[in-house]
Amino acid sequence: MKILFITPYITSACHPAFLRNQTGFGYMVHDIAQYVAKTEEVDIFATMAFTPKMEVDGFKVVGRSKWSLLRNLSLKNLLDGFRFINRYSMPLKESLRTLYIFAAIGQVEHIMKQYDVVHIHGCSSITDAVIKACKRQNIPFLVTLHGLNSFEKLIKLHSSLCRYERDFLKEAATNHYPVSFISTGNILTAEAATGKTADSFRVICNGCNVERKPMKVDIRKEYGISADDFVFAFVGNVSANKNQVQVSRAWRLLPDDLRQKCTVLFVGRYTENDELVQYIRTNHLEENLFVCGMQPKEKVSDFYHACDATILTSITEGFGLSIIEGFVYGKPNVTFADLPATSDLYDKKAMVLAEDRNDETLVKAMERMMQTRFNKDEILKYSLKFSFEKMAKKYCETYNSIKI
């Protein structure tokens, strides 16, 4: 099979344009392409990046330039764009960006007959543009939603795109579009929003590299953490949605004997104005709560080596990649029972759940984690369930099921 991935961007060091957006979404689309490409032929079209044609980690990047954009301009694609803007009113800057996206898909429409399936990542104007092109060319497509953005106020998304996401879900359910979600919670939310149990919706959980990397840097030594301390690692860029500040509040509520032996490492990009940073500094918690900042991808594994458990307290989370990454290093996890992916990830041998979102309940879950002896070998074995290879196999099975 020959598959065309369409995405706003990927995150990769192969070209400077792919380092402008260093996000979990960008890394995941890259990784899906890399592992699907081990058995199928994969090309990637990145709508928001001008790059030369190149081969990266087993897949090919479709070359894009201003000349290729102009050469493939099509009136029908531009009309699609004007209709989208007319339906979803938006500021001038966003309208121009949307028109650019629909114009860029002209190049896709010229080449999509070469492919068996088009795989669209995310829910945006790109999705609408590509689906219209696929319908005109009679090419099957799969849409993968890497989370739902219109159901939480803390996720900053223009109201027009929130409306489009909900409209897309209804259109997809009604027209039986193949759509994959990264968690059972997300698919249940989508079905509740549409009022339908869609036979074309399916769950394909994210995967990760289950091959453990050796420790290169002793993080405990680097941060002056005692070997006897219990260390939680919270991996993810600091934000209101990731809700790291609740962990800081909960840490202060731990019983004295546990708090004195507990350290938290917050690993991810932050700014000085973040609530987490202000809370830690105002309350002088720097000796136990470390804001470690953005780390090179290859160094993140050292934080998993260093910790005793991971913790994730997001308001909403499409999946929770740091949970399964921690499993790969034999580390159990604390999270909330109502996260969308909890039902996909939970195993009592590897997780402790906070049954509600009160600080006191989170404290109890952290206490349980610190006082429970987990079997590292059982967690390592469980992590194999979430390998990239198994994830890629499910995508390939889906391609085969929708291929004309």
N, C-alpha and C positions, 0 to 999 in steps of 0.2 A: 504494500500500500504506500501511497505517497500522500503525506499530510501537510497542509499549510496551516501553521500557527499564525494567528493575528492577535497582536497585543499592543498596548500603547508603547511599551518598552520592556526590555529585560535588564537585569543587573549583571554585568560581567566586565572583567578587566580587559576583554579582547579589543575594546575600542572606547575612547574617551566619552563618546555619546551615550554609551551604556553604563557610565559611572555617574551620570547626572542624577539618577534616581536610585539610591541604594536602599531598597525596601524589601520586606519579606515577599511581597507580591513579585517583584522583579527577579529575585533569586529563585522563587518557586517555579515561575514560568520557564526560566532557563533550565531548571533541574528536570521538569517534566519533559521538555524537549530533548534533553540529553539522554534520558533513560528510554523514552519511546523510540529514539533514534537507534537504539541498540538492536531493534528488530524491524523497524520501519524506516522509510525515507522521510525525513522531516526538514521543511524549510520554515523560516520565521520571517514574517513581515512586521517590523516595528514601526507603527504609524508615526510616532513622535520623534524619530531619530533618522538623521541622514547619515548613512554609512555605506562603504563599498560592499560589494558582494564578497563574502568570505565564509570559510568553514570554521565552526567553533564547536569543540567538544562533541563531534560526531554529527551535528546538524549544520545546515547552511543558512546564512542570513541573506535575504533578498536585498540586493543593492538598491539604495534610494538616494536620489539627488534632487536638487531643484529642477534640473532639466527633465528628469524622469517624471516629476510631478506635473510639469507643464505639458510634456509630450502626451501624457495620458489623461489630461483634463477631458471630462465628458459632461455634456449638458445634463444627461439623466442623473448623474451623481450629484451635480450641483443643485438640481431641482429637488432631489431627495433631501439635501441639506437645508434648502429654504423651507421645505415643508416641516422639517424637524424644528427649525427655529421658530416658525410660525405657531407650532403646537406647544412648544415649551419655551415661553418667553424668557429671555435671559439678557444680561447686560451686553453692551456692544462688544467688549473684549472677548467674552465667552462666545458670542455669536460668530465673530470672525474666526475664532479657534475651531468652532464647529464646522464652519464652511470649509476650512482647510482640511479637516479630517475627512469630510465627504469627498473633497477633491482628491485627497491622497488615495482613497479606496478605488479611484479610477484605475490605478496601476494594478490593484488586486484583481479587479474584474477582468482586466485584459489577460491575466495569467491563470486564473483559477480553473480553467478547463484542463490544466495539466494535472490536477490533483483529484484524489478519490474523496477526500473529506477536508473541509475547512474547520479548524478548531479555533473558536473565538474565546479570548480570555477577558473576563470582566464584563461589567454592565455599564455602558456609556453610549454616547453618540456613535462611537466606533461600532458597537454591537448592532445598532440599527442600520448603519450604512452597509455593513457586511452582509447582514441577513437579506436586505433588499437586493444586493448584488447576487448572492447565492440563489435566490429565488428566480431572478432573471436568467441565470445561467444553468439552472436546474442542477446545482451542486449540493450534496448533503452537508450539513454543518452540525457541530456540537458547540454549545455555549457552556463554559465553566465559570461559575460564580465563586470567587475566592472570598466569600463573605457577603453579607447583606448590609447595605449602608443606609437605607432609608428608614430603618426602624429604631434608630437610636439618635437622640438629639446631640449627644456628645461627639458624634462623627460629623466632621465639618464637610458638608456636601451641599452644593447649590440646590435650592428648592426645585429647580427645573429637573435636575438629574435624579432627585428623590422621586419626583412624579414619574419620570421615565422608568426607573427601576420597578416601581409597582405596576405600571402599565405593561412593562415587558413581561413580568411574571404572569399577569392575566392573559396576555397574548400568547405566551408560550404554553400555558396550560390549555387554553382553548384550541390552539392549532397544533398541539402535540409536538412542539419543538423539543428535540433532545437537549436537556439541560442537566449538567452535573453540579452537585453541591459538595462542599468539602466536609459537611457534618450533617448528621441526622437532625440536629436542632434547627439548622438553616432550612432544610427541606420542609420541616413541620411549620416553620414560620411562613414560608412561601405558600404552602397549601392553605394555611389559615387565612392568609391575606387574599387569596384568590377564591376561597370557598370551594376548592376542588382538590380531589386526590388525583394528581396528574400521573398517568401511566408512563409518560416520557421523562419524568424526573427521576434521577438516581443519585446515590451518594457514592462518591469516590474520595476517600480520605486522603489528605496529604501524606507524603512519605518523607523519609530522611535517609541520609547515609548511615547505615547501621554498622559501618566499619569504624571502630574506635581509633581515634588518633592518639599517638603517644603524647604524654605531657611534655611540653617544651619549656614552659615557665611555671615556677612554683608560685601560684597566686597567693597562697597564704603567707609565704615569705615576703612577697612583694608588698602586701598590705599590712604586714605585721600582725597576722592573725594566729593565735595559739592553736596548736594541734588539737587541743582539748575542746575548743569552741565548736558549737554546732553552727554550720554556715548554710543559710538559704541563698540561692541564686535566683534573681528575677531577671530574666533575659528578655529585653524588648525596649524599644525607644520610649522614653518617658513622655507620657501624655495623660490628659484627663481620662481618656477611655481606658488606657492600660491600668490606671488607678493604683499606681505604686504607692501613693501617699497613704492609702489605707493600711498597707503593710507596716509603714512607719508608725501609724497610730496604734496598730495592734501590738507591735513590738514593745511599745511603752507600757502596755497593759499586761505583759507577761509577768508571772510571779518573779520576785527578785532573784531567786536562785537560778531560774532559767534565763532571765534577761541578761544577767551578768555573763552568761556563757553563750550568748546568741549573737551572731553577726549576720547582716544581710548585705549582699552585693547586688547593686542595681546596675545591670550591664546594658547600655544602650545610649543613644544620642539624647542630650538634654540641653536646656538653656538655663541661664541664671534666674530667669523669671518663673521657672516651673514651680508649681506648688510643692512638689516633693523636695526640691532643693531648698526652698524658703523654709519649709517645715523643719527639715533636718538642722539647718543653721540656726534658726530661731530658738530651737530647743536644745542646741549644743549636743547633737547626737552623732557627730562625725567619727567618734572612736569606735562605733559599732555599726553604723549604717553608712556604707560607702557608695557614692555615686561615681561609677567607674567610667562612664562615658562610652562613646562609640568605639568599638573594638574591631580590628581586622577580623574577617570571617575565620581565618585560620587560628586565631588566638581564642575564640569563644570557647573552644573545647577545653582549654585550660581552666576556665571557670567551672565547667561541669566536673572536671577532675577534682577541683578544690572544694566543691560544696558537698554537703550531706544530703540536701534535698533541693528541688526547685520549687518555686511558688509563682502562681499566676492569679491575679485578682482583677482581671479586666471587667469593665462594665458589660461589654459584649466582645466576643472573640469568635471569628469564623471557625477556627480550628484549635490553635494552641500548639504551634510547632515546638516551642521550647519544652513542652511536657515530654514529647516523644524523644527529643534530642537528649533530654536528661535520662530517659530510660536507657538509651544506648550506652550510657556510662554507669548504669546500674543505680541511678539516683531516683528515689520516689518523689512524688509531687503533692503539693497542697493547692487546691483550687476550689471554686464554688460549684455546688451541685447543679446549678441552673445554667451553666455555660452551654452553648449549643453543641459542643463536641464532647461533653462529659460522657454521654451514653456510648459514644464510639470509643472513648479512651479508657473508661474506668475499669480497673481491676483492683480488688481489695489488697492484692499482693504488691501493688505499686502506687496507690494513691490514698490520700485522706481528703475527704470532702467537707467543706463548710456548708451546712444545710441551709443557711440563709446568709444575708449580706451584712449583718450587724458586726461591728468591730469585735464584740465579745465572743461571737460565734467563730470568727476567724482566729481569735486568740486560742480558743479551745482546740481548733484544728491544728494550729502550730504546736501547741503543747503535745497533742497526741503524736504528731510527727516526731517531735524531739524525744519522746518517751517510748517509741515503738521500734523494735528491732526488725528491719526489713531484710529479706534474703536477696542479696545483690544478684546472685546467679539466676533467680527466678525472674527478676526485672530484666536482666540482659536477654533472657530467652523470650520474654514477652515483647521486647522491642523489635524483634525480627518480624512481627506481624505488620510493622509499619515501614517496611523497606521501600526504597524507590522502585525496586524491581517489581514488587507486588502492586504498587500504585500504577506503574506503567502498563502492567499486564491488564489491569482493569480498564484503563483508557483504550488499549488496543481492542479489547473485547467489545467496548462500546462503539468504536469505529466500525468494526465488522458488522455490528447489529444495525447500523444506520446507513451503511454504504449501499448505494443504488446498484 
